[in-house]
Amino acid sequence: MNEANTGTHPDEFDYVVVGGGTAGNVVAARLSEDPSVTVCVLEAGPSDVGDDNVLRLERWMGLLESGYDWDYPVEPQERGNSMMRHARAKVLGGCSSHNSCIAFWAPAEDLDGWAAEGCTGWGAEDVFPLYQRLENNDAPGEHHGRSGPVKLRTIKGEDPCGSALLDACAQNGIPTTPFNTGRTVVRGANWFQINSDENNIRQSSSVAYLHPIIGKRPNLTVRTGIRAKRLVIGEDRRCTGVEYLDPDLVHTRTVSARREVVVSCGSIDTPKLLMLSGIGPADHLREVGVEPLVHSPGVGENLQDHPEGVIMWDAKRPMPTRSNQWWEIGIFADTEPGLDRPDLMFHYGSVPFDMNTARHGYPTSENAFCLTPNVTHAKSRGTVRLRTRDYRDKPMVDPRYFTHEHDVRVMTYGLRLAREIAAQPALADWAGAELAPGPDVRTDDELFEYIRTTHNTVYHPACTVKMGADDDAMAPLDARLRVKGIRGLRVADGSVMPELVTVNPCITTMMIGEKCADMMKADAS
């Protein structure tokens, strides 16, 4: 990777971005547009440049539990699947290099909700222009950007089972409705938009923002294989850099920041790094032997996710053997009247999805399709905690799935709605035997027992270092993403969300990077 540096010292820069993730790369690219400043990105994983395992979008499922994955287990779940894993990307681009590239603008209602919680400047009117700035979108509409770095395209819909599914949804009262029009879809279904180019190369933050400039901007340094150990914070409570493990795997080195450090390690590793550095719940830090520097009780709290169930059918006809990313259709629904946003979403998979069902003896097939209902606004809240004070140890991730009855109700509703859709005439030639949970699983108790033992996640952990009002003690960040109680330190990733957005959050996380860079530039002037 590029090792250029115009600073006065090879390990001193104006800005240091810890984590080359979905938002962090955006921050680095935008800050380094100014040739008078130097920027360094530190990424623990390898580069994605030239790596088709990462770049070819249709291969994304092979990245799960691979060498590109931190692969975090969850703590034993009282009401959820204790066998579940949280895939977190260990590669340049973060989870935008690891996901299925489903691309959504967040609903205006989500963003206006952030602003109402004290996140001044984050309402839809404030940040919709940033979505426009970052995208090069092929969908109609004057609100869309046409010249941004991230290519977004609408899936053409060449899967005949998927087309039949959309017809079945319409027959069941869920109309075919375009996404990303600027209007929130409360009830509707369609082919997704994806951040992938015409050759099916993913448009991750690294591909879109860094690849075009690596080696071309002497003021930008990108270092991979660099794992952060601890933030360097002086007696004046100013963050001046980060300690990291040298690639020799023995020595500790330091990269210093003259102006600011930005942490972009994701919703699990960002709170971990802050806590290792003494920023977090003081009692917990003392329990693991970390001296508290700033008592910030909200660090590692408020963990939110989109829990996901699965219902799968044997296909009567041959399923597609090629796909953009095998999960090409989304369905939104409301489970009660009066909602301004959907509380239920499905992803349609043109492949079997037995990751959590096969171990329990549910039948499977290599020619199957599935619907995966997920709770868009789950009310269960979890935590991220240090397992020990050793940076090498995986943190304790406890999502506390289905500890709120709202989530149980919505997911159970989703399984029943999926069955209604599959029973429509349009899918009669496709939907064979229901493989999981199976037609005999009918009652609320039976459905929930199936859900709690076999559910997965849409891999959207968020909100563990949330931003909020200055007087919100549970918000570790202010509305400018600055860590309260520490100077020269910000966070930019999915952990900053006060509430998880309704939809797949990748593009919103890129937007957070755009907003962070704008604020840093403004504050430096």
Beta strands, then each sheet from edge to edge (+ up, - down):
strand 1: 12-18
strand 2: 39-43
strand 3: 72-73
strand 4: 85-86
strand 5: 135-137
strand 6: 150-154
strand 7: 188-191
strand 8: 193-194
strand 9: 220-224
strand 10: 227-233
strand 11: 239-245
strand 12: 252-263
strand 13: 279-280
strand 14: 294-295
strand 15: 307-308
strand 16: 311-315
strand 17: 329-333
strand 18: 344-349
strand 19: 368-375
strand 20: 383-385
strand 21: 396-398
strand 22: 431-436
strand 23: 456-457
strand 24: 489-491
sheet 1: 9+ 2+ 1+ 12+ 11- 10+
sheet 2: 9+ 2+ 1+ 12+ 24+
sheet 3: 3+ 4-
sheet 4: 5+ 6+ 8-
sheet 5: 7+ 17- 18+ 19- 16+ 22-
sheet 6: 13+ 14+
sheet 7: 15+ 23-
sheet 8: 20+ 21-
end
